[in-house]
């Protein structure tokens, strides 16, 4: 079904001021390469559910260059909130990797081309984010740590000539691409395509936002999917608890926590 904008719409503007050489920046000298880069960034900037991106329309106006984007009001409101938090914290560390990269791209252009970039929305008393050659909106590397994850979903693809991997389609995180050594893929005992499995993997996680860097995932183990209560598995956990943590941990509490993860 074709997407259309409804009455509950708003807009946000990315206003770019500066010069191209000695010429004042206007829509007439704003190159299509700059427009293409901007459109790609905007698509990543808007916060939306993984399953569906909202319709976003584009206009370019005078005022140096005013890039105007219309979309659903709820997404405009969410963006306005993000702009406010960035201003309050003078940081983008809390942003997900995709949105943070967009702000970093704007920051790079502001420094390299001496542009002044302003982002604001149609929300009344909108928050306004200003990016110049004097600001430094970059994500701090130290906020990312090595972590271990358990993902459950449907394996939709396995292989790859240069970069072997597993494609795992999950309910909450979309499709994850997990780097997997060829030796492990060759030793799978059964055909795993289009079947539900758990995958244990390592990767980077943001200490502040909890976001997972999907590009960093590396395979550790494949786990048989157990959507239902498994008494044998619970007995195994009980035996581990008795041998390893007896006298240190409340066994009933431990088992209840484990049941909640199944």
N, C-alpha and C positions, 0 to 999 in steps of 0.2 A: 504494500500500500504506500502511495506517495505521501511523504511528510509535508505538512503545511503548518505555517505559523497560525496560532489562534489569538484570541483577544488578550490572553494573559501573557503578553510579551513585554520585553524590555530591551535595553541595548547597553552595550559598553563601548567605550572609545579608547583607541590607542593613538594618541596624538604625538607625532614626531616633528620636532623642530630642529633646524640646523641648516647647513649649506652643503651643496655639492660643488666643491671648488669655491668659486666666488659667487655662485648663483644660489639665491635663497631657495630653500626646499619648498616645492609646491607639487600638486598632483601631476603637473605636466613634466616634471623632471624626476619623478619617483619611478625608478626603473622596475620593469616587471619581475626582475630577479629579486628585488627587495619585497615586492608584493607576494611572490610565491613563498619566500622564506617566512614572511609574516603570517600568511594563511596557514602554513604548516604548524607554526608555533601556537596559533590561537586554538587550533583543534585540540592541542594537548593541554592548553591552559584551563579550559572549561571543565569543572568537576562534574562528572556524570556517571551513571551506572555502567558497569562493564558491558552489559548486553546491548545497549543502544545509545548511540550518540544523538543528541538533539539536533534539530535543524538549525543551522546558523547561516544567516544571509549577510552580505557584505556591500558596503558603499564606501566610496572615497570622496572626501570633501576638502575644500580649501580651509586654511587656518594653519599655515605650514602644510602638514598633511594630517587630516583627521580620518582615521580608519574606523568606520562605524560598523558594529556587528550586532544584528538583531537576533534574539533567541528567546527561549522560554524564560519567563520572569523568575522562576525558581532558581535557574542556573545563574542568572544575573545577580540575584540576591546572594547566592553562595559565593560568587566571585567577589562581590562587594565585601563580604565577611573576610575572605582571604586577604584582600588588600588592607583591611583594617588591622588584622593580626600581624601582617608583615610590618606595617608602620609602627605598631606598638612595640614589637620586639626588635625592630631594625635587623631582622634576620629571616632567612628562608629555610632554616634547618628543619622546621616542622612540616614543610611541604613534601608531597610525594615526589619521587625522582623525576617523573615526567614534567610536572608543573614547575619544579625547581629549575630544570634545564631550560625551560622557556624564559624564566626571569634572568637566568645567567646569560642566555643568548642576547636578550635586550641589553644587559649590562655590558657585554662585550662590544656591541654596536655603539653604545653610548661612549665608551672609552676610545674605540678605534676610529670612529667617524665624528666624534664630538657632537653627537646627537643628544637632545633632551627629549626623553620619552615619558609620557604621562598616561597613566591608565586610570580611568574612572568609569562609573556606571550611571544608569538613568535613575537609580534609587535616590530618593530625596536626601539631601545632605550626604551625598556619596563620599565614601572613602576615596582618596586619591593617592596613588603611588607614583612618585617621581623618581626617575632613574637618570642619572647624569654621569659625566666623567669623574665626578667626585664621590659618588656612592660606590659601595662595594657589596652588591647583593650576590654572594656566592655561598654555596652550601659547604659547611665545614666537614672535612673528610673524617675527622675523629668521631663524628656522630654515628659512623657505620662500624658494626662489629660482626665478627664471624658467629654464625648461629647454625643450629640444626633444626630441621623442619620435618613434619609429617604431613604429606598431602594425600588426599583421597579423591579419586575421580576415574574417568574413562580414558584408557590409552588409545589415542587416535592415530599415532604414527610412531614408527621406530626406525632408526637408521641415520643415513647421512654419510656421504663419501668423505668430506673434509672434516666436518664437525658432527660426529655421531651424537644422537640425542634421543630422548623420549618426549613425545608430546602428550601431556596429561591434561585433559579438560576437566576443570573443577567447577563446582557450583558457585563459589564466592570469588575466586581469583581469575576466572577465565582459563585460557589455555596456557599452561606453563611448559616451557622448553627446558628440559633438564639435561645438561651435558653428561654423556654416558660413554665410558670406554667401549671400543668395539669388542673387546674380549668378553665383557659382561653381556652384551647384546647377543653374541654368538652362543653363549652358554645358557640362554633361557631354555628351560625344559619344555615349554609349551608356547603356542601362539598366543601372544598377549593382546593383539590388536582388537579393539572394540570390546574389551573386557574391563571390569572394574578392579582396580588395584590401589594399594597404598604405596607411596614412594617416599622413602626417607632420603633426605638430601641436605647438603650444607649450602650456605649462602650468606650474603650480607643482609643485615637488618638494621634499620635506623633506631638508635637508642631513644630518640625523642618521640617520633611518630609511630614506631612499630612497623613501618612499611618494609616490605621485602623487596630487595633489588632482584627482580626476576631474571636479569641478564647474568647473575652470578651463580645460579643454581647448578650444583654438581651432584650426581647420583651417588648414593651410598648403598641402598638396599631396596628391594621390592617386597611388598608385604601383601599377603593374601587379604582381600577385603572381607571384613566380618561385620556386616550391618546388624546382626542379631546377637543376642546374649549367648555366650559360649561358655558352658560350665567347665570344660576342660581347661580353657584359657584362664578362667578365674582361679581354678585350683592351682595352676602353674604359678600364678601371681602370689597366691597364698603361701605356697612352698618357698618362693623367693623371699617373701616377707619374713617368714619364720626363721630362715637360715641366715639372712643378711642383716635384718633390722630389729630382730627380736630384742625387746627391752629398750629400744630407742624410739620406735614409732608405734602409734596406736594402729593396730592391724586393721580394725574395722574401718577407721577413717581412711587409711591408705587404700583399701579395696574399694571403698565407695568412690574415691577420687578416680581410680582406674576405670571403674565401670562407666563413669561419666565421660571418659575419653573414647569409649568404644563406639 
